[in-house]
Amino acid sequence: MMTSQETMTTADEAIVSAVRAALSEQIGPARIVTEESEIAAAAAIWNGAVNHRPAVVVRCETSADVQHAVATATEFAMPLSVRGGGHDWAGRAIRTGGLVIDLSSMNGISVHDGIATVAGGATSEDVAAAADRFGLAAATGTVGSVGMTGLTLAGGYGPLCGSLGLAADNLVGAEVVLADGRVVRTDQDVHPDLLWALRGGGGNFGVVTSIEVALHPLAEVLVGSFTFPFELAEQVLTGYGELAARAPDELTAVVSIVPSAEDFPIVAVSATWSGALADGDAFIKEFTELAAPLAVDIAVMTPLSKLRQLDDVMPDGIHYSIGTRNIKVLDSAAATALLEAYGSRESSRSFLNVHHFHGQASQQAVGSAAFGRREDHLMIEMIEAGESVSDWTAIAASALAPHALPGGYPNLLGPDEEDQTALAYGPNASRLLDVKNRFDQKGVFQATALPDRRRP
């Protein structure tokens, strides 16, 4: 495969011309991008560090468009990728020299009987807004601009994880365009193995043109936002670990080390209570006892407003690098390791987030979905942001290995992290690969990393 710095050969140009001609006839030339002057903008995603240059971008509006794009890419042996929200930090939505199926125009949402039918290009915020109109909530991640489908297919940790489970746990159906061009529906009764695989196995089985997700009666949540001096970080981290270990399902909290407006580090906690509001105040206020806070803000808001809190924290277009590990508990030893890892950062724009996995998410049986890590744990997310990025996140993730559980969160694992990927799906790995072989035997779709059957 050519790199982003290489130019196409005459043979490559001939293939691209043939692909454009075929798709122009089937879909219309206005939605096919092949010109070098337009490709960069068409391929732009959240992470500005990704400089992949596809040969063709197809702006699909229907499942039939997607069928044509898949058939044409396979006919001409062109690498294929799918862009939904464009938020995958590793840039797997764009393959250099390949054909990108851009679903961003397919962003419609309908709600009926507590189920949202979500087109493949809709964002998490789109879904939360649609649910909000009915006094309902969806299990989403923490950032509204993330594509709902990509988030859901590989897991989806979020502020309602304890009470609603992962986003993947709320997936009840999907429409998928397979590598052979068929459009299939999957649910618990039709192709149930495919639904099982989509609930944590990523977009590795076809182009998911729509998903159906369960919504829940939840009009308001109680949110506590707290900041603490960095000098008290170890005390806050260990105290958070103790609170997380005994938190009821209705309480999910994230603790972070983040740069302040002046670019010096502070510790922040965001706690979300999704039970009866009158019962939540005592639980939320416990976080003020972790240490002397710099600021406290406790407010009732909609789940949609909660999701929008981080809209401006991670802007599009700058460079990002991400590393991840899971740990069982956040005790003194783990807190020390986290602070040592954070201390090795090279950029002031470095973030360390600790996400809480518990409650309904951990009460699901290990084999109920492809997602492989079901015991209570804390998912560590390290982010470096700036005009350029170093290898700090990879080094920091490696430094946490002695304290980590096997594997990691597939949505954040990079394509080269084979050792962690091999263990990420636990006992579900073999079944997941069997489903992959049934629905995509030739490996047309390559999204979040899957384990390699050849590895011991």
Secondary structure as UniProt FT lines:
FT   TURN            4..5
FT   HELIX           10..26
FT   HELIX           29..31
FT   STRAND          32..33
FT   HELIX           36..42
FT   TURN            48..49
FT   STRAND          56..59
FT   HELIX           63..75
FT   TURN            76..77
FT   STRAND          80..83
FT   TURN            89..90
FT   TURN            92..93
FT   TURN            96..97
FT   STRAND          99..102
FT   TURN            104..105
FT   STRAND          109..112
FT   TURN            113..114
FT   STRAND          115..119
FT   TURN            120..121
FT   HELIX           124..132
FT   TURN            133..135
FT   STRAND          136..137
FT   TURN            144..145
FT   HELIX           148..154
FT   TURN            159..160
FT   HELIX           161..164
FT   HELIX           168..170
FT   STRAND          171..177
FT   TURN            179..180
FT   STRAND          183..186
FT   HELIX           192..198
FT   TURN            199..200
FT   STRAND          207..214
FT   STRAND          216..217
FT   STRAND          221..229
FT   HELIX           230..232
FT   HELIX           233..245
FT   TURN            249..250
FT   STRAND          251..259
FT   TURN            261..262
FT   STRAND          265..273
FT   HELIX           277..285
FT   HELIX           286..289
FT   STRAND          295..301
FT   HELIX           303..307
FT   HELIX           308..310
FT   TURN            311..313
FT   TURN            316..317
FT   STRAND          319..327
FT   HELIX           332..343
FT   STRAND          350..357
FT   TURN            359..363
FT   HELIX           366..368
FT   STRAND          377..386
FT   HELIX           392..399
FT   HELIX           401..403
FT   TURN            410..412
FT   TURN            415..416
FT   HELIX           418..424
FT   HELIX           426..428
FT   HELIX           429..439
FT   TURN            441..442
FT   TURN            453..454
//
